[in-house]
């Protein structure tokens, strides 16, 4: 039998803290498996649309707190719906408004713990309560943002640095 050694003294950690640590570790392992699957799956095509569809389907069905998972693509200066999983989506997002536009323009991941408190939030589905947006950057064209991965959750404060770190790695595969 292998004994796992750790520097953490579990006698000093509350039950809630242990549960949070377990959830974080479990989420990390799940993302790692998804990432490894995607590395192999996405080699089968150069099509960005096919890659986005594959990423969306796998994430949406493997990460339990994801309610709506999809991409918005910049087409003719409009953020237009791309591949997605979940309820009906807004087809085109109002220009320069909302979390997706902010992520695209700032070229950085944005986590919003409560979308109802976000100024200019575009509510495509009122059941969404928190959101993460990850921009896709074209490294060959001066880091121009060309799309965003948009994920909504019914839970408030659903997204963490674990989600951010892994989703940023995953979109680089596209």
C-alpha positions in Angstrom: 0.0 0.0 0.0 1.3 3.4 -1.0 1.1 6.2 1.6 0.6 9.7 0.3 2.8 12.1 2.3 1.6 15.6 2.7 2.8 18.6 4.6 -0.7 19.6 5.4 -1.9 18.9 9.0 -5.5 17.8 8.4 -6.2 18.0 12.2 -6.0 21.7 11.8 -8.3 21.9 8.8 -12.0 22.3 9.2 -14.5 20.0 7.5 -15.6 22.8 5.1 -12.0 23.6 4.2 -11.3 19.9 3.5 -14.4 19.8 1.3 -13.2 22.9 -0.7 -9.7 21.5 -1.0 -11.2 18.2 -2.2 -13.4 19.9 -4.7 -10.5 22.0 -6.0 -8.3 18.9 -6.4 -11.1 17.0 -8.1 -11.7 19.9 -10.5 -8.0 20.1 -11.3 -7.9 16.4 -12.1 -11.0 16.6 -14.3 -9.6 19.6 -16.2 -6.3 17.7 -16.6 -8.1 14.7 -18.2 -10.2 17.0 -20.4 -7.1 18.8 -21.6 -5.3 15.5 -22.4 -8.4 14.3 -24.3 -8.6 17.6 -26.3 -4.9 17.5 -27.1 -5.5 14.2 -29.0 -9.0 15.0 -30.4 -8.1 18.4 -31.8 -5.2 17.0 -33.9 -7.8 15.5 -36.2 -8.7 18.8 -37.9 -7.4 22.3 -38.5 -11.0 23.7 -38.6 -11.4 26.2 -35.8 -15.2 25.7 -35.9 -14.8 21.9 -35.4 -12.3 22.5 -32.6 -14.6 25.0 -30.9 -17.5 22.6 -31.2 -15.4 19.7 -29.7 -14.2 21.9 -26.8 -17.7 23.1 -26.1 -19.3 19.7 -26.0 -16.6 18.1 -23.8 -16.5 21.0 -21.3 -20.2 21.4 -21.1 -20.8 17.7 -20.4 -17.8 17.1 -18.1 -17.8 20.2 -15.8 -20.9 20.1 -13.5 -21.2 23.8 -12.8 -21.4 24.8 -16.5 -24.9 25.8 -17.5 -24.2 27.4 -20.9 -20.9 26.9 -22.7 -20.0 28.4 -26.0 -18.0 30.7 -28.2 -18.7 34.2 -29.6 -16.7 35.0 -32.7 -15.8 38.4 -34.0 -17.3 38.7 -37.5 -17.4 42.1 -39.2 -16.9 43.8 -35.9 -19.8 41.9 -34.3 -19.7 39.2 -31.6 -21.7 36.5 -33.3 -22.6 33.1 -31.7 -20.4 30.2 -32.6 -20.6 26.6 -31.4 -22.3 26.2 -28.1 -24.1 23.8 -25.7 -27.0 24.8 -23.4 -30.2 26.9 -23.8 -30.9 29.2 -26.7 -28.3 32.0 -26.9 -28.2 35.6 -28.1 -27.1 35.4 -31.7 -25.3 38.8 -31.8 -24.2 40.6 -28.7 -24.8 44.3 -28.5 -21.6 46.1 -29.5 -19.1 47.1 -26.8 -21.5 46.0 -24.0 -21.3 43.1 -21.5 -18.8 40.7 -20.2 -17.9 39.1 -23.6 -17.0 42.4 -25.2 -15.0 43.4 -22.1 -13.0 40.1 -22.3 -12.4 40.6 -26.0 -11.3 44.2 -25.8 -9.2 43.8 -22.7 -7.7 40.5 -24.0 -7.9 38.9 -20.6 -10.1 36.4 -18.7 -12.9 38.0 -16.7 -14.6 36.2 -13.9 -17.9 37.7 -12.7 -19.2 36.1 -9.5 -22.7 37.7 -9.8 -23.7 38.8 -13.3 -26.7 40.7 -12.0 -24.3 43.2 -10.4 -22.2 43.7 -13.6 -22.9 47.0 -15.3 -24.1 46.4 -18.9 -24.5 42.7 -18.5 -26.3 41.1 -21.4 -28.8 38.6 -20.0 -29.3 35.9 -22.7 -30.8 33.6 -20.0 -32.0 34.9 -16.7 -31.1 31.7 -15.0 -27.4 32.5 -15.3 -25.8 33.9 -12.2 -22.1 33.9 -12.7 -19.8 33.9 -15.8 -16.3 33.5 -17.0 -15.1 34.8 -20.4 -11.8 33.7 -21.9 -10.5 35.5 -25.0 -8.9 33.6 -27.9 -5.9 35.4 -29.2 -4.3 35.1 -32.6 -0.6 34.9 -31.7 0.4 35.3 -35.4 -1.3 38.7 -35.7 -0.1 40.6 -32.6 -2.3 38.9 -30.1 -5.5 40.1 -31.8 -8.6 38.7 -30.0 -10.9 37.0 -32.5 -13.3 35.1 -30.2 -14.2 34.4 -26.6 -15.2 31.3 -24.7 -18.2 32.2 -22.6 -19.3 30.0 -19.8 -22.3 30.7 -17.5 -23.4 29.0 -14.3 -26.6 28.9 -12.4 -24.5 29.1 -9.2 -23.2 32.4 -7.9 -19.4 32.5 -7.5 -19.1 29.3 -9.5 -15.8 30.1 -11.2 -12.3 30.1 -9.6 -8.7 30.5 -10.6 -8.7 26.7 -11.4 -11.3 27.3 -14.1 -9.5 30.4 -15.3 -6.1 28.6 -15.6 -7.4 25.5 -17.3 -9.7 27.3 -19.7 -6.9 29.6 -20.8 -4.8 26.5 -21.6 -7.7 24.8 -23.4 -8.5 27.7 -25.7 -4.8 27.8 -26.8 -5.4 24.4 -28.3 -7.9 25.9 -30.8 
